Amino acid sequence: MIHDAPLAIKTADTAILASIEDRGLPAKVELLPARTLGDDLYEICCVPYFVQDVACGDVVLAPPGRLAGLEGPLVRDVTDPSGRVCLRVWFPGTTEPTDRLAVEADIESHTGRIERLTEHLLAIDVAEETARTLADVLENWEGRGVLAYETGHTQR
């Protein structure tokens, strides 16, 4: 899984490996654009599409490792949380384009920043203090059958 247009592309100088083996997907690795800080520390420069408990701006410990035949820095732990939250939106194939646009406008009006993997999957970066409000908006859309959403955090 590769990020084509990460939020902080200008500061990313490498890509680090993150396991998504527990997500039940064909892919086992998400490559996260990151900025090298030294001592096996990296700042995440994207909104993870599938990795849990990592957000844009988090500093992670990623010593050299091997995963699914790939070698490189491998995320082990978040050492300095950014105060950001990752939300994800899935639009079923039946979602009207006008509804997608309205949802994206709602996200942006609540200061959410969007990364798009496909026309069906969005990863959203939002400040921790406004995440609950945006989640409520997404729950409303979900209740109308327009989308399914999840938080990218199991521990917060």
Secondary structure as a PSIPRED ss2 file (coil, helix, strand):
# PSIPRED VFORMAT (PSIPRED V4.0)

   1 M C   1.000  0.000  0.000
   2 I E   0.000  0.000  1.000
   3 H C   1.000  0.000  0.000
   4 D C   1.000  0.000  0.000
   5 A C   1.000  0.000  0.000
   6 P C   1.000  0.000  0.000
   7 L C   1.000  0.000  0.000
   8 A C   1.000  0.000  0.000
   9 I C   1.000  0.000  0.000
  10 K C   1.000  0.000  0.000
  11 T C   1.000  0.000  0.000
  12 A C   1.000  0.000  0.000
  13 D C   1.000  0.000  0.000
  14 T E   0.000  0.000  1.000
  15 A E   0.000  0.000  1.000
  16 I E   0.000  0.000  1.000
  17 L E   0.000  0.000  1.000
  18 A E   0.000  0.000  1.000
  19 S E   0.000  0.000  1.000
  20 I C   1.000  0.000  0.000
  21 E H   0.000  1.000  0.000
  22 D H   0.000  1.000  0.000
  23 R H   0.000  1.000  0.000
  24 G C   1.000  0.000  0.000
  25 L C   1.000  0.000  0.000
  26 P C   1.000  0.000  0.000
  27 A C   1.000  0.000  0.000
  28 K C   1.000  0.000  0.000
  29 V E   0.000  0.000  1.000
  30 E E   0.000  0.000  1.000
  31 L E   0.000  0.000  1.000
  32 L E   0.000  0.000  1.000
  33 P E   0.000  0.000  1.000
  34 A E   0.000  0.000  1.000
  35 R E   0.000  0.000  1.000
  36 T E   0.000  0.000  1.000
  37 L E   0.000  0.000  1.000
  38 G E   0.000  0.000  1.000
  39 D C   1.000  0.000  0.000
  40 D C   1.000  0.000  0.000
  41 L E   0.000  0.000  1.000
  42 Y E   0.000  0.000  1.000
  43 E E   0.000  0.000  1.000
  44 I E   0.000  0.000  1.000
  45 C C   1.000  0.000  0.000
  46 C C   1.000  0.000  0.000
  47 V C   1.000  0.000  0.000
  48 P C   1.000  0.000  0.000
  49 Y C   1.000  0.000  0.000
  50 F C   1.000  0.000  0.000
  51 V C   1.000  0.000  0.000
  52 Q C   1.000  0.000  0.000
  53 D C   1.000  0.000  0.000
  54 V C   1.000  0.000  0.000
  55 A C   1.000  0.000  0.000
  56 C C   1.000  0.000  0.000
  57 G C   1.000  0.000  0.000
  58 D C   1.000  0.000  0.000
  59 V E   0.000  0.000  1.000
  60 V E   0.000  0.000  1.000
  61 L E   0.000  0.000  1.000
  62 A C   1.000  0.000  0.000
  63 P C   1.000  0.000  0.000
  64 P E   0.000  0.000  1.000
  65 G E   0.000  0.000  1.000
  66 R E   0.000  0.000  1.000
  67 L E   0.000  0.000  1.000
  68 A C   1.000  0.000  0.000
  69 G C   1.000  0.000  0.000
  70 L E   0.000  0.000  1.000
  71 E E   0.000  0.000  1.000
  72 G E   0.000  0.000  1.000
  73 P E   0.000  0.000  1.000
  74 L E   0.000  0.000  1.000
  75 V C   1.000  0.000  0.000
  76 R C   1.000  0.000  0.000
  77 D E   0.000  0.000  1.000
  78 V E   0.000  0.000  1.000
  79 T E   0.000  0.000  1.000
  80 D E   0.000  0.000  1.000
  81 P C   1.000  0.000  0.000
  82 S C   1.000  0.000  0.000
  83 G C   1.000  0.000  0.000
  84 R E   0.000  0.000  1.000
  85 V E   0.000  0.000  1.000
  86 C E   0.000  0.000  1.000
  87 L E   0.000  0.000  1.000
  88 R E   0.000  0.000  1.000
  89 V E   0.000  0.000  1.000
  90 W E   0.000  0.000  1.000
  91 F C   1.000  0.000  0.000
  92 P C   1.000  0.000  0.000
  93 G C   1.000  0.000  0.000
  94 T C   1.000  0.000  0.000
  95 T C   1.000  0.000  0.000
  96 E C   1.000  0.000  0.000
  97 P H   0.000  1.000  0.000
  98 T H   0.000  1.000  0.000
  99 D H   0.000  1.000  0.000
 100 R H   0.000  1.000  0.000
 101 L H   0.000  1.000  0.000
 102 A H   0.000  1.000  0.000
 103 V H   0.000  1.000  0.000
 104 E H   0.000  1.000  0.000
 105 A H   0.000  1.000  0.000
 106 D H   0.000  1.000  0.000
 107 I H   0.000  1.000  0.000
 108 E H   0.000  1.000  0.000
 109 S H   0.000  1.000  0.000
 110 H C   1.000  0.000  0.000
 111 T C   1.000  0.000  0.000
 112 G C   1.000  0.000  0.000
 113 R E   0.000  0.000  1.000
 114 I E   0.000  0.000  1.000
 115 E E   0.000  0.000  1.000
 116 R E   0.000  0.000  1.000
 117 L C   1.000  0.000  0.000
 118 T C   1.000  0.000  0.000
 119 E C   1.000  0.000  0.000
 120 H C   1.000  0.000  0.000
 121 L E   0.000  0.000  1.000
 122 L E   0.000  0.000  1.000
 123 A E   0.000  0.000  1.000
 124 I E   0.000  0.000  1.000
 125 D E   0.000  0.000  1.000
 126 V E   0.000  0.000  1.000
 127 A E   0.000  0.000  1.000
 128 E H   0.000  1.000  0.000
 129 E H   0.000  1.000  0.000
 130 T H   0.000  1.000  0.000
 131 A H   0.000  1.000  0.000
 132 R H   0.000  1.000  0.000
 133 T H   0.000  1.000  0.000
 134 L H   0.000  1.000  0.000
 135 A H   0.000  1.000  0.000
 136 D H   0.000  1.000  0.000
 137 V H   0.000  1.000  0.000
 138 L H   0.000  1.000  0.000
 139 E H   0.000  1.000  0.000
 140 N H   0.000  1.000  0.000
 141 W H   0.000  1.000  0.000
 142 E H   0.000  1.000  0.000
 143 G H   0.000  1.000  0.000
 144 R C   1.000  0.000  0.000
 145 G C   1.000  0.000  0.000
 146 V C   1.000  0.000  0.000
 147 L C   1.000  0.000  0.000
 148 A E   0.000  0.000  1.000
 149 Y E   0.000  0.000  1.000
 150 E E   0.000  0.000  1.000
 151 T E   0.000  0.000  1.000
 152 G C   1.000  0.000  0.000
 153 H C   1.000  0.000  0.000
 154 T C   1.000  0.000  0.000
 155 Q C   1.000  0.000  0.000
 156 R C   1.000  0.000  0.000
